[in-house]
Structure formats: structure tokens, C-alpha cells
């Protein structure tokens, strides 16, 4: 199936999701026993990931998810993890899971922006929500964000699940100082997704460089700057040896949401208690990933500073310019796309409400302790 046929097929698969409900009976009294589910069938699934196998945090979270599901299901649902390139190229995991080549995939929704523009909004929007806020939009209250996410993925025969959040990332590595927005003009920067469009809007060039080539390209001057993740992953990649300046904050990824996704036919074949186990296990990964990022980034920031890196903050004028360009890009991305408009409207409304609460509580607190 070529891409055109895939997209055509995707628009037809609009059936609603079967509601997940647990089949386990809770103990109501000291004399009652837990009733085991009457299902002896063993499900053996495969998960293809965007990441290389065992890649710190990203790949590790897939392994932890599979282990958790197996334990919770008492071996009735087993998921074997495959890194990028083992079953299919990393960037084909969405397609492979959609058509049933694999039962599950793992990645980040902004990788599928070329297939479905609104998908990118569920990973990160520049100057958008942080990890806490995007999680509230997705699964707090009436789960408005998650309902929209499921609606979009149903078009492609997929069911999305939460898979952790990176938290606010760093703004990136630069081989020249960024003192004003003029310094962004002509800048060749490795930066993907919506943020890449923003860099181009302010006069820079967004360069697509695979992770394994970032260090060499930065060191040799093929690119002037790059974003990656945060101190933990950046130090492991050796970026502190290839660039002098490390800028904060990560305006482009203020809380990047990661994802698991399940082939809907495979999901519907599961009994309700296994569907519920998938959901519960995904929530445990959601918690672990952010905790691991925070713990490791704190440790590795010290290593980066000790290595002599010049850690700086973007000037306010630069951030203001990038924010204005982001508004233009978002207007262009949602124009003429009713679904994208609806998702962005929901995202923005939730963000505005939570910003008021954060401004009253968290912002004054951080201003006092920092």
C-alpha cells in the first residue's frame, strides 16, 4: 500500500472505541476472594518503536511498559519490543501499526505531522503547556484532549496511550551567541516539527539531521545549532564538546508528550480486563518517565557545567520574537483544517485556564525560591 492509499484508508476507519472496563472483581469483604478472569488465551504482541532499543528513558520506557503489562496480566499479554530498524524503520511505526504489521508502536505524535497536521499538537506546541498542564488537558476533567486524540487516531485504525513526558527541554546548543533576534537570521539549526517552521519564519533554516549525525554536523559547522532533549541525553551525545553555548528554556518543547499506540483491531480483540491493564500500565509509565527525566537532568546538568559549557538564557526580546512567529505558524497550520482548528482551540482554552492558576500559585513560589 502506498502513502496515498494509506491516507485514503485512514479516513474510512472512524468507528468508535470500545469502552475499557476491568473484568477483575474487587474484594468487598474479608471473606470474599478475588475472582480470576476466565480467559486462558495468551496474546503475544510486537511493539515497534521510533527509538533504538534500550535508548535511555525513551526506549527503556517501552521495556518497562511491556514488563508491567506482562506482570499485571499474569503472562496473558506479552509484548516484545523492537527498536528502530529491527521490524521497520523508526518513522514507519505509525504506518506499520495502523495496517496491523505490528500490534503496537511507540513514538511521539509530532512525527506524524506530515500525515495528520493536528497530530503534532499532542506532543508539543511552542510556548505551550508544560508536562503537568498537558496531562491535565489529556486525562483531567472530562478528558477532552484525550478524546480528541482518540478521534484523530481512529481515522488510522489506532488507539493512543500516554507514554510519559520529557518536561521542559533545553533551548539547544549554539556555536554563536544569541543576543538578539537578528542572530537567528541565517541560523542553520537542527530543529523538527512546528518549531522548525517558527525558526524559518524568523529567518533561520530548519535542518533535518538524524540523531546519530547531530554531533558530527555541529562540530564540522554543517549546522550552527541544534536542539536535542536535555542535559542527560545531550551529555551522552557529547554535544558539550561540539558547541560552546547551551541555551534555556526549551521554548519549542515545553512538555513533550510521548505515546504508545495500539492497532485498533488488536485492541478490540482483547477482553476488557486486558484493555484496562494497557491503560493502567501506560499511566505508570507516564509517571516514571517524567520522574526519570528530572532525576537524570539534574545530575547531568552539573556534569555539563563542570565541563566548561557556557549555560545561558535566551534574551526576552528573542523569546518575544519567537512567540510572535509561533502565533503566525499556528494560524497557518490550522487555517482550512477544521479538525486542527478544533484541537488547537481546545488546547488553547485549557492552557489559558491553567495559566491563570499557575500564575497565582507556582509562579510566585518559583520566584521566591530561585
Protein Blocks (a to p, Z undefined) as FASTA:
>chain_A
ZZklmmmmmmmmmcccdddddfbdcdfbfkbccdddddfbdcddddddfbdehiahklmm
mmmmmmmmmmmnnopaccddddehklocfklmmmmmmnomambdcddfklmmmmmmmlmm
mmocehiacfklmmmmmmgcjlmmmmmmmmmmmmnopacddebjebjadfbjcfbdcfbf
klmgopacddehjllmmmmmnopacddddfklmmmmmmnomambdcfkbmmlmmmnommm
mbfbdcdddfklnopcddddddfklmmmpcfklmmmmmmmmmmmmmmmmmmmmmmmmmmm
mmmmmnopacddddfklmmmmmmmmmmmmmmmmgoplklmmmmmmmmmmmmmmmmmmmmm
mmmmmmmmZZ
